[in-house]
Amino acid sequence: QVQLVESGGGLVQAGGSLRLSCAASGIISSIHMAWYQQAPGKQRELVASIGSGGGTYYADSVKGRFTISRDNAKNTVYLQMSSLKPEDTAVYYCKIRDVRLDDYWGQGTQVTVSS
């Protein structure tokens, strides 16, 4: 059965860095991986995504600060978060789409940025 396990969240001071990981098991091949953020009382929003060909997308709010990458052999997606701001505080969820176009979500990991 498909399972996505996230790790790497935590508490960090403004200006610091964190690296989130999301490892998927039970998936033969993924064609799209993405990270979403959901702040308290707000809608879940796309932060970054990476396609099977390596093309990336970033929300304007994180351009130049966050970097998404993937390890195809492990079906793992990473989000390197640098120059963190208090406004980045949210629960971060990974999403992976497999070759059959089925989407799977991670459990979420809390990122808290203090000033």
N, C-alpha and C positions, 0 to 999 in steps of 0.2 A: 504494500500500500504506500502511496505517496506521502512523504513527510518532509516538511521544511523546518529546519532548526536554525534560529537566529542566535547570534552572540555578539558581544563587543560593546553593548551599550553600557551606560554608566553616568556618573557625575563628573563633570569637567568644568574648569574655570573658563571664562571667556578668553578667546585667543588660543585655546588648546585644541587638541586633535583627538579623534577617535576613529577606529576602523571597525565597521560592522561587517559581519560575515553571515551568509545564509547558505546552508548546505542542504541540498535536496537529495533524497533517496527514493528509490522506486520509480524514477523517471529515466526512460531510455535516452531521450535527447530533448533538450530545450531549445526553443527558437527565439525566445525573448525573456529577458529578466529585467526587473525594475524594483525601485525602492519608492515607497510612499511615506509620507509623514502625516500624522494626525495630532494636532495640538488640542488641548482641552477645550471642549465646546465648539470645535471647528470641524469642517469637512476633511476627509482624507484626500490628500492631494499628491499628485505625482511629483517626485523630486528628481529622479534620474532613471534612465533606462538604457539598455544595451541590447542590440539585436544579434542575430546569429552571425552576421557578417562583421560585427564589431562596431557598427555605427552607434553613436551615443546621442542622448538628449539630456539636457539639463534645464530645470526651471530657472528663470532669471534670477531668483533670489539666492541661488547657490552656485551660479556660474563663477568659475575661477577659484572656488573654495572646496568643492566636492568633486571627487573622481570616482566613477563607477568602472568596475572591471569584472571579468568573469574567467573562470577556469572551466573550460568545456569538459575536460576529462572527469572532473568531480561534480559537475553540475552545481557549481558554487558561484555566487555573486558577492562582490564586496563593494562597500561604500567607504572610501577614505574621506573623512570629514576634517577639514582644517579651518583655521581662523574662525572657530565656532563662536556664535553669538547667542545671547539669551533667547532671541527669537527662533532659534533652531530647536529649542526645547519641544519635544514631542515624542510620541511613540512611533517608531519606525517599523514599517512592515515591508517584507520582501514579497514579490510575486513572480512566479515562474510559469511560463506558458510552454507546454510541450508541443511536439510535432503534430499531435492530433488536435491542437488548439484548445486544450483544456488548461484552465488556470488553477494555480495552487498558491495559497497564502501561508506565510509564516505566522508565528504566534505573536509577533511584535516584540520589540526591545525598547526600553525606555532610555532616552537620551535627555539629560538635564544639564543645561549650561548656566552656571552661576556668574554673576557680575561682581 
